[in-house]
Amino acid sequence: MGSLEERVKAEVEKIIDPETGLTFGRMKMIRSLEEVEPGVIRIEFAPSSPFCPIAFKLAMDIRRTAERVEGVKRAYVYCQGHIMKEAIDRMVNEEETPR
C-alpha cells in the first residue's frame, strides 16, 4: 500500500495540466511532499510559468486530490515561482474543502 506520502504523491502526479495535457508527474510540478503531522500533508508545486493563469486552479486540484486519499485529514499546498504566490497560498489554504 505504501506510506501516506507515497500514496498522495502517486495521486497528485496523475492530475493532468489542462494547458499541456501532460500529468503533473511527467511535468515534475510537485517539488516536495511531506507528512508534517499524522494525516497532514504539505505539498509544494511549481506551475509551468511564473504567470500561469490557472495556478490557483492547479493548487486547488492538488489540494482536493490529496484530501481524497484515505488517511489524509488536511493538505496544505504552496506555490513556488509564481508572481501571485502569496495570494494563491493564502486562498488555497484558508478555504475549506468539502469531503
Buried (B, 14 or more C-beta within 10 A) or exposed (E): EEEBEEBBBEBBBEBEBEEEEEBBBEBEBBEEBEBEEEEBBBBBBBBBEEEBEBBBBBBBBBBBBBBEBEEBEBBBBBBBBBEBBEEBBEEBBEEEEEE
